[in-house]
Amino acid sequence: MAATVVRYLRSVGAPTTAAAPSPTTAAAPSPTTAAAPSPATTPPRPALRAVREDERAPLDPAEFRSVLGHFASGVTIITAPGEPGPAGFACQSFASLSLDPPLVTFMVARTSTTWPRIARAGVFCVNVLGAGQGDLCRGFAVSGGDKFAGVPYATAPVTGSPRLTDVPAWIDCTVQAVHTGGDHLIVVGRVEALGTDPAAAESGPLLFHRGAFGHFRP
């Protein structure tokens, strides 16, 4: 897990705790000796958002969002511990992935300023929001500022990630793998602990459909 995150951070140029070794210059070979192997060269760092023009589908982005907006989803807040404070962002693209081993996944934009902080932590907690928590979601959907100001939370039992108070369910995870998916990253997490709050779950889930919040009715 740690190696996966370190490789990702190095690819986007984020600092890591381990210093990279300094390249050495090989001495010029003499006519009677074999040439020394050239030192390994570091490939250029990819742009944070590396989508070439020839990869773009001939689709109108507005139409793409409109059509896919017909798929209703739940809403979560992904949180992680860190310095000088915890990190978090609102996320609709969350799903269960595997039962054995227990894995979940979420997608995050490669331009996200919150994701590098989560990657450095190497852990995260998925907070599943309830029907009355639209304002909480909006607070974590903005960029910058102290998103946790006035938001009560405890710590998840294994990773220490913020577990928000009064959410219907939470899933405590370590980062298992990170894959590239166009202008997003596909983050796979291994579930270390999870739980529910029956009282909070009574109101049902917070849903997102066609650009608006809603709730479930049987």
N, C-alpha and C positions, 0 to 999 in steps of 0.2 A: 504493500500500500504506500509506504513512504517513498519507495523508489519511483512509483508511478507519478506521484505528485511532484517530486523533485524534477523528474524529466519534463513534466509539463511546465513547471515554473521556469526552467532553463530555456525552454523553447520560446517562451514569450518575454524573456528578459527580466523576470522578477528575481529579486535577490534570494538566495538560499543560505542556509547556515554553513554549508560546506564550501570552502573556497576552491575555485577551479585551479588546477595545476598550471604553472607557467610553462608555455611552450619553450623548448630548447632548440637551438640551432645546431644542426649536424655539421661536423667538420668536413671540409672539402676532401674527397678521396684522393689518394696518391695514385699514380699510374699503375702501381703494382698491387693495389689492394682493391677489394670489392667496394662498390659505393655503399655508404651507410644508408639505411632506409630513411626516407623523408619523414619528418615529424607529422603526426596526424594534424590535419587542418580542421578547424571548427566550422561547420557549415553556417551560412548566414542565417540569422534569426528570422523566422517567418513573421510577416505582418500579423497583428492581432486579429484582423479580419481579412483573411486571404481567400477571397472569392473572385476568380478571374472572370472577365467578361464572357469568355466562351463557355463558362459553367452556368451562366444565368439562363433560366428557361424563358421562352418568349411569352411570359405571363404578366398581366397587369398586377402589381403588388396589392392594390386596393381590392381587386376582384379576388385574389388569392385569400386575403384576410376575410373578406365577406363570406366566401363559400365555406371556408374552414370554420368560421365563427358559428356555423350551424351545429357544430359538435359541442355539446355542453360538457363542461369539465368541473371537477372540484377545484378548490383553491387551497394552497398551502403557503406557509412561510418557512423558508429554509434558513436556519440559524447556525452559527458556529462561534466558538470562543475565540478570543484574540486580544491583541494589544493595539491601541490603548483601551479598546472596548470591544464588545461582541459585534459580529457582522450578521446581516440578514437581508433577505429580499423576498418579495412576493413571487410565487411561482405556480402557474397552472399546469405546466408540462411535467407532471409527476405521475409515476405509475409503478405498480409492483412488477417485478421482472422474473423472479425465480423463487421457488419454494425451498429447493434443496440444491445449493445452499440458499439461505434467505437473502435475496437481493432486491433492491429497489433502484429506480433510476429517475433522474430529472434532467431537463435541458436548460442551458443558460446561454445567453448571448455572449459571443466572444469579445464584445465590447464592454461587458459588464465590469464595473469597478469594484463590485462586491466579491465576485468569484475569486480573484487572486487571494483575497484574505481567507476565504473558506479553504482554498487549495493549500495555503500555508498551514492552516490548522490540521488538515488531513482528516477532519471529522465534521459531521453535521447532524442536525436534528430536523426532521420534517414535522412541522406543526400543522395538522389538518384543521382548517377553520370551520366554525359553525355558522348557521344562518344569520346570526346577529353580529357577525364580526367583519362586516364590510368596511367600516372605518379603520379597523386595525389593518386590514389588507391594504387600503389606500396609503396608510402611513408608511408601509414597507415597500410600496411600489415607486416611491419617489427616490431620486438620486441625491446623495449627500445628506448632511445633517445627522443628528442623533436620533435614529429611528427607534431606539429603545427608551427614549425619554418618557417617563410616566407609564411604561408598559411593564406590568409585574411578570416575573418569571422565576423559575427555579432552575436547577441544573439537571440535565439528563444524567442518569445513573452511571453510564459507562464512559461517555466522552466528555462530559461536563459542558456540552452545548446548551444554550438557553432553551428551556422547555417552557413555552408560554403558558400563562395561567388561563384556565377555563377554556382550553381547546378540547374538542371532542376526542382527538387521538393524537399520538405522537410516536415517532419512530426514530430511534437513536442509532446512528450509523458511522462507520468508518469508510473512507474513500477506497473503493476497490479498483477502479479503473476510470480512465478519462479517454473518450474517443472524439474525433472531429466529425461534425455533421453539418457541412456547409458553413453558414455564418453563426452556428451554435456549437456548443460542446455537449456531449452526452456523458453525464456523470453517473457512474454505477456505484452504489453504496452497499456495503454488507451490513445487514441489520444485527445490532448487538443487543438491543433491548427495545421494547415497545409497550404501549399501554393505552388505556382509554379512560375518559372521565364520563361515567354514565349520566351524571346530571347535565353536563355540557352537551352531551350527545342527544338529549331529548328534543332539542330545537331542530335537529336535522342538519344537513350539510349546507355550507355556502356554495352556491353554484355560479358559474360564469357562462353566459350564453349571449352571443351576438352583441358583445360590448357592454353588457349590463349584468349586475348581480341579481340572483334570484334564490329561491329555496325550493325544496322538494315537497311535493304533495302526493301521497299515495293515490 
